[in-house]
Amino acid sequence: MAVRFDVITLFPELFAPFQSVGVTRRAFETKAVDVRLWQLREFAEGVYRRVDDRPFGGGPGMVMLVEPLVRCLSAIRADQQAAAAPRLPVVLFSPAGKPLTQQRVQQLAEGPGAVLVCGRYEGIDQRFIDAHVDEEVSLGDYVLSGGELPALTLIDAVTRLQPGVLHDAASHEQDSFSDGLLDCPHYSRPEVLQGLAEGDDSGAPGAEAAVPPVLMSGHHAHIARWRREQQLRITAQRRPELIDAARARGELSKQDEHFLSQLTL
Ligand SMILES: C[S@@+](CC[C@H](N)C(=O)[O-])C[C@H]1O[C@@H](n2cnc3c(N)ncnc32)[C@H](O)[C@@H]1O
């Protein structure tokens, strides 16, 4: 069964471009993922179909009302039941949530999916969170105007892990974080790049930039070792805490440790 995402949003139109380009388009066409968009306003009552109101206690901004959210979630539960889908956990996007990691993305990619709640305004009434939200997820320490970009981010990251979505199945296995380290540098043609010196518009040839020779050697073991060492070097320089975590998980070999001990940062 495809991973299913039920997205509660006031702006379903923001999801359309994502469904019509690139690998994510193919994933939707082949039904590798099943994304259902729920317009929250359809679950609001009254002539104006209000989904927000002023906060109790005063202060700026508006708060998303609990009742339309509950009605929308009930409709999603009924739809999931009708489709014999399991009861999916409810994920709310919030700056106060746990930062999204590749590890969490991988877990979600292997699971049945989730209900994704996109906040707007000052956020949503706490009573909905207390009663219905299983997990709060943050995209980082900054504030966006809504949860739609976080939802798109999560769906994209999960989608590219679905079998058959990427042309080369091995490609995500060497991505950053999949083995806990950052990715190594990549090179393609031309083998030697004849650059121009920066700021020189005379047309005179500048320094050549060559591809690291090991990549042209055809020696697979040497190439694999070089790539591993580049991963270790970049990760140690930029995200040393990821090296510590890999070490704690017992994922660094003696050869890795030797390379790291020789490294001047
Ligand atoms: C303007 S924000 C509300 C910010 C909230 N008053 C605060 O200070 O934490 C509106 C909505 O955008 C989403 N959002 C904003 N920044 C986010 C982040 N870093 N990670 C995940 N969701 C975020 C949340 O769904 C949030 O309810």
The ligand as a Gaussian input file, in Angstrom:
#p B3LYP/6-31G(d) Opt

LIG

0 1
 C        3.587000      32.367000      11.702000
 S        3.770000      30.698000      12.179000
 C        3.355000      30.761000      13.899000
 C        4.535000      30.983000      14.758000
 C        4.230000      30.871000      16.226000
 N        3.463000      31.955000      16.701000
 C        5.564000      30.805000      16.969000
 O        6.098000      31.859000      17.289000
 O        6.073000      29.697000      17.193000
 C        2.400000      29.897000      11.444000
 C        2.561000      28.416000      11.223000
 O        3.664000      28.165000      10.358000
 C        4.212000      26.900000      10.635000
 N        5.658000      27.079000      10.894000
 C        6.304000      28.248000      10.994000
 N        7.622000      28.073000      11.210000
 C        7.827000      26.740000      11.237000
 C        8.962000      25.916000      11.442000
 N       10.176000      26.429000      11.656000
 N        8.816000      24.580000      11.400000
 C        7.592000      24.029000      11.212000
 N        6.457000      24.768000      11.026000
 C        6.569000      26.098000      11.045000
 C        3.471000      26.326000      11.824000
 O        2.482000      25.418000      11.364000
 C        2.835000      27.570000      12.435000
 O        1.671000      27.276000      13.147000

